[in-house]
């Protein structure tokens, strides 16, 4: 059982790292997400035979997995929200860039692209 407890502790720690990652630093977020992925894989490998654990051990593992799932969902919402804000900002700057490009062109015309 110590291996499962260690794996669950690593999953909790990795999930906390995802939640605390600086969203503006892609490499930090990716490293945290990769760490969480591997922690999930380790737990999945250890619990292949659920009958190998007592009822109390299974209940503890399920409770800890539920907490990790909920924390992961909150982190995903934060990341998704930031991604949406980045796409919105990129769209705005793209429109400005296109508008400036049209204003600088020597031909007169109407920009139908939006």
VOBA-1610 file (N, C-alpha, C; in pm, whole numbers, padded with zeros to 5 digits, always signed):
BEGIN
Unk+00080-00121+00000Unk+00000+00000+00000Unk+00084+00128+00000Unk+00204+00128+00053Unk+00283+00251+00051Unk+00302+00305-00091Unk+00313+00218-00190Unk+00332+00266-00327Unk+00209+00344-00374Unk+00090+00297-00341Unk-00031+00368-00380Unk-00042+00501-00307Unk-00008+00504-00180Unk-00013+00630-00105Unk+00085+00730-00164Unk+00204+00683-00200Unk+00303+00773-00262Unk+00251+00825-00396Unk+00191+00736-00475Unk+00139+00776-00605Unk+00025+00876-00591Unk-00062+00854-00494Unk-00172+00948-00470Unk-00119+01083-00420Unk-00018+01079-00336Unk+00043+01204-00288Unk+00106+01280-00404Unk+00172+01209-00494Unk+00232+01273-00612Unk+00123+01332-00701Unk+00012+01261-00717Unk-00099+01312-00797Unk-00155+01441-00736Unk-00172+01442-00606Unk-00221+01562-00538Unk-00122+01678-00555Unk+00006+01647-00540Unk+00108+01749-00556Unk+00115+01801-00700Unk+00107+01710-00794Unk+00110+01750-00936Unk-00013+01832-00972Unk-00128+01798-00917Unk-00249+01874-00943Unk-00237+02014-00885Unk-00180+02024-00765Unk-00157+02156-00705Unk-00060+02238-00789Unk+00039+02172-00849Unk+00135+02243-00935Unk+00066+02297-01060Unk-00028+02222-01114Unk-00104+02270-01231Unk-00186+02392-01191Unk-00251+02385-01076Unk-00334+02496-01031Unk-00252+02621-01001Unk-00129+02603-00958Unk-00044+02717-00922Unk+00043+02766-01037Unk+00043+02696-01148Unk+00132+02731-01260Unk+00098+02869-01314Unk+00201+02939-01354Unk+00186+03070-01417Unk+00131+03050-01557Unk+00007+03088-01578Unk-00061+03063-01705Unk+00012+03127-01823Unk+00081+03235-01798Unk+00150+03304-01907Unk+00279+03234-01949Unk+00324+03137-01870Unk+00446+03063-01900Unk+00408+02924-01952Unk+00403+02910-02085Unk+00360+02786-02147Unk+00442+02667-02101Unk+00573+02684-02092Unk+00658+02570-02054Unk+00630+02525-01911Unk+00600+02619-01822Unk+00567+02583-01684Unk+00435+02506-01678Unk+00336+02554-01752Unk+00206+02486-01754Unk+00221+02347-01815Unk+00295+02337-01925Unk+00314+02208-01990Unk+00386+02110-01897Unk+00489+02156-01828Unk+00562+02069-01736Unk+00470+02021-01623Unk+00387+02110-01571Unk+00295+02072-01464Unk+00191+01973-01516Unk+00139+01996-01636Unk+00041+01905-01693Unk+00103+01769-01723Unk+00225+01767-01772Unk+00294+01640-01797Unk+00316+01563-01667Unk+00356+01636-01563Unk+00377+01572-01432Unk+00246+01510-01383Unk+00137+01582-01397Unk+00007+01530-01353Unk-00033+01408-01437Unk-00007+01414-01566Unk-00038+01301-01654Unk+00033+01175-01607Unk+00162+01188-01579Unk+00238+01071-01535Unk+00193+01023-01398Unk+00152+01114-01312Unk+00101+01073-01180Unk-00029+00994-01196Unk-00114+01037-01287Unk-00239+00964-01314Unk-00207+00825-01368Unk-00112+00817-01458Unk-00073+00688-01514Unk-00018+00595-01406Unk+00061+00649-01313Unk+00115+00567-01204Unk+00004+00513-01115Unk-00092+00598-01081Unk-00204+00553-00997Unk-00284+00446-01072Unk-00311+00469-01199Unk-00388+00373-01278Unk-00318+00237-01282Unk-00189+00238-01293Unk-00113+00111-01296Unk-00123+00038-01162Unk-00119+00113-01054Unk-00121+00052-00921Unk-00258-00003-00881Unk-00364+00050-00939Unk-00498+00007-00897Unk-00564-00087-00998Unk-00485-00151-01078Unk-00542-00245-01175Unk-00620-00357-01109Unk-00574-00399-00992Unk-00642-00506-00919Unk-00702-00446-00792Unk-00826-00398-00799Unk-00885-00332-00683Unk-00905-00425-00564Unk-00908-00555-00588Unk-00927-00649-00478Unk-00801-00666-00395Unk-00690-00609-00440Unk-00564-00619-00366Unk-00562-00524-00246Unk-00665-00439-00233Unk-00668-00340-00126Unk-00789-00363-00036Unk-00776-00324+00087Unk-00887-00336+00181Unk-00994-00230+00148Unk-01111-00246+00207Unk-01218-00149+00184Unk-01176-00009+00226Unk-01109+00002+00338Unk-01063+00133+00387Unk-00962+00197+00292Unk-00871+00116+00241Unk-00771+00167+00146Unk-00837+00214+00018Unk-00934+00137-00031Unk-01006+00177-00152Unk-01084+00306-00130Unk-01151+00317-00016Unk-01228+00438+00015Unk-01136+00560+00024Unk-01021+00543+00088Unk-00925+00653+00099Unk-00874+00693-00040Unk-00842+00594-00121Unk-00793+00622-00256Unk-00900+00692-00339Unk-01024+00646-00330Unk-01132+00709-00406Unk-01156+00853-00360Unk-01150+00876-00229Unk-01169+01011-00176Unk-01059+01104-00227Unk-00935+01057-00223Unk-00823+01139-00269Unk-00829+01162-00420Unk-00872+01060-00493Unk-00887+01077-00638Unk-00997+01179-00670Unk-01105+01176-00592Unk-01213+01273-00614Unk-01163+01416-00590Unk-01085+01437-00483Unk-01029+01569-00457Unk-00935+01612-00570Unk-00854+01519-00618Unk-00762+01551-00728Unk-00840+01584-00855Unk-00948+01513-00880Unk-01033+01541-00996Unk-01093+01680-00987Unk-01147+01715-00872Unk-01209+01846-00855Unk-01107+01958-00869Unk-00989+01940-00811Unk-00883+02041-00824Unk-00837+02052-00969Unk-00829+01940-01037Unk-00791+01941-01179Unk-00895+02011-01264Unk-01023+01991-01231Unk-01130+02061-01304Unk-01120+02211-01286Unk-01092+02256-01163Unk-01078+02400-01138Unk-00958+02457-01216Unk-00848+02382-01217Unk-00730+02427-01291Unk-00759+02432-01441Unk-00833+02335-01491Unk-00869+02333-01633Unk-00955+02453-01668Unk-01050+02487-01582Unk-01135+02604-01606Unk-01051+02731-01612Unk-00953+02741-01523Unk-00865+02859-01522Unk-00783+02866-01650Unk-00729+02755-01692Unk-00649+02751-01815Unk-00736+02782-01937Unk-00854+02724-01942Unk-00945+02747-02054Unk-00987+02894-02060Unk-01015+02953-01945Unk-01051+03095-01941Unk-00940+03183-01992Unk-00818+03151-01955Unk-00703+03227-02001Unk-00683+03210-02151Unk-00705+03090-02199Unk-00693+03065-02343Unk-00796+03148-02419Unk-00918+03154-02368Unk-01023+03233-02432Unk-00986+03381-02436Unk-00929+03431-02327Unk-00887+03570-02323Unk-00774+03595-02422Unk-00683+03500-02435Unk-00572+03516-02530Unk-00623+03516-02674Unk-00717+03429-02705Unk-00774+03425-02840Unk-00846+03556-02870Unk-00919+03606-02773Unk-00990+03732-02791Unk-00893+03846-02817Unk-00785+03852-02739Unk-00686+03957-02759Unk-00616+03942-02894Unk-00584+03820-02932Unk-00520+03797-03061Unk-00612+03844-03174Unk-00741+03813-03164Unk-00837+03855-03266Unk-00840+04007-03277Unk-00841+04073-03163Unk-00844+04221-03164Unk-00718+04277-03231Unk-00602+04226-03194Unk-00478+04275-03255Unk-00471+04240-03403Unk-00526+04128-03441Unk-00529+04090-03581Unk-00611+04189-03661Unk-00725+04229-03608Unk-00809+04329-03676Unk-00737+04462-03687Unk-00669+04503-03581Unk-00594+04629-03586Unk-00485+04621-03692Unk-00413+04510-03694Unk-00305+04493-03792Unk-00360+04501-03934Unk-00471+04432-03960Unk-00530+04436-04094Unk-00577+04575-04128Unk-00635+04646-04033Unk-00683+04782-04058Unk-00566+04874-04091Unk-00458+04860-04019Unk-00340+04942-04048Unk-00282+04908-04184Unk-00287+04782-04219Unk-00237+04741-04350Unk-00320+04800-04462Unk-00448+04805-04444Unk-00536+04864-04547Unk-00515+05014-04555Unk-00495+05079-04441Unk-00476+05224-04442Unk-00345+05260-04510Unk-00247+05174-04500Unk-00117+05202-04558Unk-00110+05168-04707Unk-00205+05090-04755Unk-00198+05053-04896Unk-00231+05173-04984Unk-00174+05174-05103Unk-00192+05287-05193Unk-00323+05280-05269Unk-00382+05165-05273Unk-00508+05153-05345Unk-00623+05193-05255Unk-00719+05255-05314Unk-00837+05289-05235Unk-00939+05179-05260Unk-01001+05140-05155Unk-01101+05035-05168Unk-01162+05006-05033Unk-01255+04918-05035Unk-01325+04882-04914Unk-01278+04744-04870Unk-01250+04730-04742Unk-01206+04602-04687Unk-01330+04523-04647Unk-01363+04421-04728Unk-01480+04338-04702Unk-01449+04223-04609Unk-01323+04207-04568Unk-01283+04093-04484Unk-01330+04107-04341Unk-01370+04222-04299Unk-01418+04241-04161Unk-01318+04306-04083
//
